[in-house]
């Protein structure tokens, strides 16, 4: 059953009845699957924290034209699963290294009939199939920004973008990310303050674009980016 909050969200982003039904099924799956990898399972909080916070990326114009999107560190499927519902013409890869989370994602995709999303069980540093194949990479609550940039840059097509969900702005962190971006062939396009739902504070989307080829040495071997972040 669709909640009023979900209906309002659909109106904000022009989603049809079928799409709202899919999103509603995803919410039901979160609540009823004992292995759902999140503690936020009850509406309306789940509508806000999971769906609204994911779909706010649709306000970035480049998202609408994306044909291949990779959600790295997908976890419970956000933002990638919600974006797959909203963008049915895009192929969305949900990249997740933990087997139990991958199994949950696969069940959720089947239950909601999200046929344009596929689960990729891999460490992002080792996902060679995805190199230079994506128009957009998205990441939410994954790692410090220099780490996310190192993960994302090799996966992007020329002129592709990274959309990285962040909270309160931090000058030191942004400076480190700026340095890392320069090493990776990336450039900051914008930092957009967002209000995905009423009362949301300090929500920002950091949008980077790929402006040069990423050196072949990136990403470094598994675990190195987290241990020795670029720009630190």
N, C-alpha and C positions, 0 to 999 in steps of 0.2 A: 504494500500500500504506500503510495507516494505521500510524503509529508508536505505541509505547506511550505516549509523551508526549502525542500527540494524543488517544488513547483516554482517558487520565486527564483531559485538559482537557474532553473531552465529558462525562465523568461529573460534573465539577465544575459544569457549567452545564446539565446535562440535555439534551444534544444527541443527536439520533437518528442512526442509521447513515447515512441519506442526507445529513444535514448534515456528518457527519464525512468522508464521501466527497467532498463539495464542497470542504471545507477542505483535504483532502489533494490534490485537483486543483489548487487555488490554489498550494499549496506546490510541486507539480511544475512548474507554469507559471513560478513565480519562478526555479526552478533551470534550466529548459530554454530560456526565452525570452532570447535574447541582449540584448534591449532592456529587460529588467526594470530599473526605476529604483531598485535597491537593491543593496548589496553583501552583505547577509545573505540567503543563499539556501540554506544547508545545514541540514537538521534535525540535532539538536534545537534548535539556536540559533534557527532561523527560527520554530519552533513557539513558543518563548518570546518572542522580540523582536517578532514580528509578530502572532501569533494570541493568545497568552495576554495580552499587554499590551493588545490591543484588546478582548478579551472581558471583561476585568475591569470594564468599564463596566456590564455586566449586573447587577452588584451594587448599582447605583443603581436604586431601585424604579421611578422614572419612566420608565426605558428600556423596561420591559416593555409599557407602554401607549402608546408612541409610534407614531403612524401615518405621520408624515413626518419623516425624519431627513436632515440635510445634513452631509456630511463635507467641510469646506472645506480646500483645499490637500491633496487626497487622495493625491497622489503615487503610491506603489505600491499604494494601496487600503486602507491601514490608518489608522484603525480601521474605516472605513465598509464595506469589502467583507466583512470578517469579521462585522460586526454584521448586515449584510444576510442572511447565511447563518443566523445565530442567531435573527433576528427576521423570519421569512418573511412575516408580515402587514404589515410596515412597508414603505413606499416610501422607498428610500435614494438620495439624489442624491450622486454622487461629483463634487465641484466641483474642477476642475483647469484651470489656464491654459496649461500646456505641452502642445503638440500631441502630442509623442511619448509622453508619459505617458498622455494620453487614449487613444491608440491601444492602448497596453499594457492599460489598464484595460478597454477594450472587448473585447479578445481574452480576457482573464482571465474576464470575466463570461460570455462565450459558452462558453468551455471548461468552466467549472464549473457552467454552467446556473443562474446566479444571475439569475433573471428579475425580481426586485423591486429590482434596482439599475440605475440609469441614469447614464451618464457625461455630465456637463455641462462642455463646453469653454468656459470663461469666466473672466475675472477676477472674483473674488467681489464686488468693489465694483460691478461692472456686471451682476450677475445679477439683473435686475429681476423675472424670473419667480418667483424664490424669496422675494421680500419678503413678510414676515408670513404665511408658509405652512408653517412648520416647527415641530413640537413640540419637537425637539431639534436642536441644532447640536453637532457634535463637531469637535475640532481636536487634532492631535498634532504636536508639534515644528514648529509653523508660524511663530510670530512672538512678540515680547514680548506679554505678556498684555493691555495696553491696546489693542494693535493687533487682537488676536483678538477682544476684546470689541466693538470698533468694527465689525469685519467681521460678527460674529454677531448683534448686537442687532437690526438691521433685518430679519433673516431669520426671527425668531422670532414665533410667535403670542403673544398675551397668556398669561402663565403658563408659557410655554415655558422650556426650560433650555439653557444652554451647559455642555458637559462639556469641560474643557480639561486635557490631559495635561501634567503638569509634573514636574520632578525635585526636587532639593533645595529646600526652602523658603527664600525670600529676603524679608526684611521690607521692604526698600526697594521691591522689585518689587511686592509685595502692596499696599503703600500706594498706589503709582501706579495699580494696577488698581482699587483701591477708589474712587479719585477718578474714574477713567474710567467706571466702572460707574454712578456717580451721574449723570453727564452723559448717559448712554445709556438710562436707564430700567431699569437692571439692579441686582441686589443679590446679594451673596454668600450662598449657602445653606450650603455646607459646603466644607471642604478635607479630603478623605478620604485617609488614608495607605493604600496598597494594596501587596500582595505578589503580583503576577500570576504569579510563578514563584519557585521556591526560590532564594534568594540575591539577589533583586532588592532594591536599596537605594534609599531616597530617591525612591520613586515616589508621586506624589500626583495625585488627580483634583480639580480646582477646579471646583465646581459653582455656576453663577450662574443666577438666575431672573429672568425679565422681569416687572417689577412696575409699569411705566408705559410709555406710548407713547414710542418712540424719536423724538427730534426729526428733522424731515424733512431737515435738513442733513447727516445721517449716512446712509451712510458718505460721507466726503469723496471727492473725485475720486481716480482711480487713483494710487497711490503716496504720497499725502499722509499717510496714517495711519502708514506706516513712517518717513517723513521727520520728521514732527512728532507723535509719539505723544501721546495725551491723558494728562495727569497727569505729563508729563515737565518 
